[in-house]
Amino acid sequence: MIEVMNIIMKISEVEIVLVKPHNGLIAFASCVIDNSIYLSNIAIHKKLNSDGYRLTYPNKGSYTIFHPINKIASHEIEVEIFNKLKNVMKKANGNVQEIQS
């Protein structure tokens, strides 16, 4: 939870769906903001020229459906999604190792 301009923003119910990697896209995320707004179809991409990941938000043509409007909110969403991604990837890698054994 973070206070943004005297407003507390709670990010919960973060879910990750891994996809077959394609052009850097590795997964989609969803989350709930303030127990009130459900955000989905947030794309997770591997960064092309460095380690790490980046998020892209859904759009329709040249119109963005939603996106964070300040750096603090953007950072907090990234932290929560990337933490969940790390846990999902660790679990997926563990399952692969079990299958190979």
Sequence and secondary structure as in RCSB ss.txt:
>XXXX:A:sequence
MIEVMNIIMKISEVEIVLVKPHNGLIAFASCVIDNSIYLSNIAIHKKLNSDGYRLTYPNKGSYTIFHPINKIASH
EIEVEIFNKLKNVMKKANGNVQEIQS
>XXXX:A:secstr
 EEETTEEE EEEEEEEEEEEETTEEEEEEEEETTTEEEEEEEEEE SSSSSEEEE  EETTEES   SSHHHHH
HHHHHHHHHHHHHHHHHHHHHHHHH 
